[in-house]
Amino acid sequence: MRDIRFPLAGEYVELCNLLKLGGLADSSGQGKALVAAGQVKVDGRPESRKTAKIRAGQTVECLDARIAVIAADADH
């Protein structure tokens, strides 16, 4: 499984946008399709909310990749 670290600048990022920004989807629309197809887990649990608010400390799994969302200042 490929590990990706995503530094979060704000309070949260919507799940479909995170999949795009993390490089797992070409667009947020494709990210929504991945969620709708049941291909996404958040913190190990299946997630069906396309615009779920993902915050620092959470982990998203999709397409044999794991995105660890971290606070932007934790990347220094």
N, CA and C of each residue as an Amber inpcrd file, in Angstrom:
protein
   228
   0.8430000  -1.1840000   0.0000000   0.0000000   0.0000000   0.0000000
   0.8860000   1.2440000   0.0000000   0.5510000   2.1820000  -0.8510000
   1.3030000   3.4390000  -0.9700000   0.8440000   4.4010000   0.1250000
   1.7930000   5.0240000   0.8120000   1.4770000   5.9810000   1.8720000
   1.6920000   7.4040000   1.3740000   0.6950000   8.2530000   1.6070000
   0.7330000   9.6560000   1.2000000   0.4900000  10.4950000   2.4450000
   1.2950000  11.5360000   2.6150000   1.0740000  12.4950000   3.7140000
   0.4570000  13.7490000   3.1140000  -0.6690000  14.1810000   3.6690000
  -1.3570000  15.3690000   3.1620000  -1.3960000  16.4230000   4.2570000
  -0.6170000  17.5180000   4.0980000  -0.6520000  18.5910000   5.0930000
  -1.9250000  19.4320000   4.9280000  -2.7270000  19.5010000   5.9610000
  -4.0010000  20.2070000   5.9350000  -3.8100000  21.6460000   6.3860000
  -4.1330000  22.5880000   5.5090000  -3.9430000  24.0090000   5.8200000
  -5.0810000  24.5650000   6.6730000  -6.3190000  24.1440000   6.4060000
  -7.4630000  24.6730000   7.1460000  -7.9530000  23.7110000   8.2050000
  -9.2260000  23.8810000   8.5720000  -9.8290000  23.0500000   9.6100000
 -10.1480000  21.6420000   9.0850000 -10.5790000  21.5670000   7.8120000
 -10.9350000  20.2790000   7.2230000 -10.8610000  20.3720000   5.7000000
 -10.9270000  19.2050000   5.0590000 -11.0380000  19.1220000   3.6020000
 -12.1360000  18.1050000   3.3120000 -12.9480000  18.3910000   2.3010000
 -14.0030000  17.4460000   1.9310000 -13.3730000  16.2120000   1.3070000
 -13.9410000  15.0560000   1.6130000 -13.3750000  13.7800000   1.1830000
 -13.1390000  13.7240000  -0.3220000 -14.1230000  14.1110000  -1.1340000
 -13.9580000  14.0290000  -2.5900000 -12.8140000  14.9160000  -3.0650000
 -12.6160000  16.0660000  -2.4230000 -11.5030000  16.9510000  -2.7850000
 -10.1720000  16.3780000  -2.3240000 -10.1490000  15.7240000  -1.1740000
  -8.9130000  15.1040000  -0.6840000  -8.4290000  14.0320000  -1.6540000
  -9.3570000  13.2440000  -2.1870000  -8.9670000  12.1990000  -3.1390000
  -8.3230000  12.8250000  -4.3810000  -8.8330000  13.9650000  -4.8010000
  -8.2500000  14.6820000  -5.9370000  -6.8790000  15.2680000  -5.5530000
  -6.8220000  15.9810000  -4.4540000  -5.5770000  16.6290000  -4.0350000
  -4.4880000  15.6150000  -3.6880000  -4.9030000  14.4430000  -3.2310000
  -3.9460000  13.3860000  -2.8970000  -3.4860000  12.5890000  -4.1070000
  -4.0470000  12.8840000  -5.2750000  -3.6170000  12.2260000  -6.5040000
  -4.3010000  10.8980000  -6.7880000  -5.3620000  10.5830000  -6.0590000
  -6.0580000   9.3150000  -6.2770000  -7.2130000   9.4440000  -7.2640000
  -7.6200000  10.6790000  -7.5550000  -8.6930000  10.9390000  -8.5180000
  -8.2790000  12.1240000  -9.3790000  -8.6960000  12.1150000 -10.6310000
  -8.3610000  13.2130000 -11.5440000  -9.1950000  14.4570000 -11.2780000
 -10.3460000  14.2880000 -10.6290000 -11.2340000  15.4140000 -10.3290000
 -12.0200000  15.0920000  -9.0630000 -12.6590000  16.1270000  -8.4970000
 -13.4830000  15.8480000  -7.3170000 -14.6910000  15.0080000  -7.7190000
 -15.1400000  15.1260000  -8.9650000 -16.2320000  14.2880000  -9.4590000
 -15.8430000  12.8200000  -9.4760000 -14.6140000  12.5420000  -9.8920000
 -14.1340000  11.1590000  -9.8760000 -13.9870000  10.6860000  -8.4260000
 -13.5800000  11.5900000  -7.5420000 -13.5060000  11.2570000  -6.1190000
 -14.8640000  10.8770000  -5.5730000 -15.9040000  11.6240000  -5.9690000
 -17.2700000  11.3070000  -5.5390000 -17.6860000   9.9320000  -6.0490000
 -17.2920000   9.6040000  -7.2880000 -17.6300000   8.2960000  -7.8620000
 -16.9510000   7.1670000  -7.0850000 -15.7010000   7.3850000  -6.6550000
 -14.9990000   6.3740000  -5.8580000 -15.7140000   6.1390000  -4.5300000
 -16.1670000   7.2200000  -3.9040000 -16.8950000   7.0930000  -2.6410000
 -18.2050000   6.3520000  -2.8720000 -18.9370000   6.7390000  -3.9310000
 -20.2260000   6.1070000  -4.2360000 -20.0750000   4.6190000  -4.5360000
 -18.9190000   4.2340000  -5.1030000 -18.6660000   2.8310000  -5.4420000
 -18.1940000   2.0170000  -4.2430000 -18.0630000   2.6520000  -3.0750000
 -17.6490000   1.9330000  -1.8720000 -16.1570000   1.6430000  -1.8170000
 -15.3540000   2.4330000  -2.5200000 -13.9180000   2.2050000  -2.5940000
 -13.1150000   2.9510000  -1.5240000 -13.7930000   3.6800000  -0.6290000
 -13.0960000   4.5650000   0.3040000 -13.3970000   4.1910000   1.7520000
 -12.3460000   4.1880000   2.5570000 -12.4770000   3.9960000   4.0060000
 -11.8500000   5.1850000   4.7040000 -12.4660000   5.6110000   5.8020000
 -11.9250000   6.6680000   6.6500000 -11.7090000   6.0540000   8.0220000
 -10.4880000   6.1190000   8.4950000 -10.1240000   5.5200000   9.7940000
 -10.5490000   4.0560000   9.8690000 -10.4000000   3.3360000   8.7480000
 -10.6690000   1.9100000   8.7090000 -12.1170000   1.5180000   8.4960000
 -13.0160000   2.5010000   8.4060000 -14.4400000   2.2090000   8.2200000
 -14.9060000   2.6990000   6.8620000 -15.7700000   1.9530000   6.1910000
 -16.3010000   2.4080000   4.8990000 -16.9900000   3.7680000   5.0550000
 -16.7550000   4.6490000   4.0980000 -17.3450000   5.9930000   4.1460000
 -18.1870000   6.2190000   2.8990000 -19.4380000   6.6000000   3.0760000
 -20.3410000   6.8190000   1.9450000 -20.7050000   8.2840000   1.7470000
 -20.2390000   9.1610000   2.6380000 -20.5220000  10.5980000   2.5010000
 -19.4430000  11.2300000   1.6260000 -19.8210000  11.6630000   0.4470000
 -18.8600000  12.1930000  -0.5190000 -18.1590000  13.4530000  -0.0180000
 -18.8620000  14.2510000   0.7620000 -18.2770000  15.4980000   1.2480000
 -18.0030000  15.4430000   2.7540000 -17.7120000  14.2460000   3.2620000
 -17.3650000  14.1050000   4.6800000 -16.1920000  15.0230000   5.0040000
 -16.2450000  15.6550000   6.1580000 -15.1740000  16.5670000   6.5740000
 -14.0300000  15.7540000   7.1610000 -12.8960000  15.7860000   6.4890000
 -11.7190000  15.0510000   6.9340000 -10.7780000  16.0350000   7.6280000
 -10.4070000  15.7060000   8.8390000  -9.5830000  16.6040000   9.6590000
  -8.2110000  15.9910000   9.9190000  -7.2950000  16.8220000  10.3940000
  -5.9520000  16.3490000  10.7250000  -6.0530000  15.1920000  11.7230000
  -5.2450000  14.1750000  11.5080000  -5.2370000  13.0020000  12.3720000
  -6.0230000  11.8340000  11.7940000  -6.8030000  12.0860000  10.7450000
  -7.5780000  11.0130000  10.1430000  -6.7960000  10.3760000   8.9960000
  -7.1670000   9.1460000   8.6730000  -6.5320000   8.3920000   7.5950000
  -7.6000000   7.9410000   6.6100000  -7.3100000   8.1350000   5.3220000
  -8.2340000   7.7420000   4.2540000  -7.5510000   6.6770000   3.4050000
  -8.2570000   5.5860000   3.1330000  -7.7310000   4.5190000   2.2840000
  -8.5750000   4.4070000   1.0280000  -7.8870000   4.2900000  -0.1190000
  -8.5750000   4.1660000  -1.3960000  -7.5760000   3.7000000  -2.4500000
  -7.9910000   2.7680000  -3.3070000  -7.1670000   2.3220000  -4.4390000
  -5.7520000   1.9220000  -4.0300000  -5.6300000   1.1080000  -3.0110000
  -4.3380000   0.6210000  -2.5360000  -3.3940000   1.7440000  -2.1110000
  -3.9820000   2.8500000  -1.6140000  -3.1880000   3.9560000  -1.0830000
  -3.8060000   4.4030000   0.2350000  -2.9550000   4.9380000   1.0910000
  -3.3950000   5.4430000   2.3950000  -2.9430000   6.8930000   2.5000000
  -3.8980000   7.7960000   2.7330000  -3.5840000   9.2180000   2.9120000
  -3.6680000   9.5370000   4.3880000  -2.5530000   9.9580000   4.9650000
  -2.5200000  10.4040000   6.3540000  -2.6580000  11.9280000   6.3340000
  -3.7200000  12.4400000   6.9150000  -3.9640000  13.8810000   6.9480000
  -3.2990000  14.4260000   8.2100000  -2.4050000  15.3790000   8.0110000
  -1.6450000  15.9530000   9.1270000  -1.8460000  17.4620000   9.1500000
  -1.6510000  18.0500000  10.3060000  -1.7130000  19.5130000  10.4070000
  -0.5600000  20.0920000   9.6030000  -0.7980000  21.1690000   8.8760000
   0.2210000  21.7460000   7.9840000   1.5040000  22.0730000   8.7360000
   1.4050000  22.5650000   9.9660000   2.6110000  22.9240000  10.7210000
   3.3560000  21.7100000  11.2490000   2.7270000  20.5250000  11.1880000
   3.3930000  19.2990000  11.6460000   4.3650000  18.7680000  10.6020000
   4.3480000  19.3520000   9.4130000   5.1910000  18.8850000   8.3270000
   6.5920000  19.4930000   8.3850000   6.8120000  20.4400000   9.3080000
   8.1150000  21.1260000   9.3900000   9.1170000  20.3240000  10.1750000
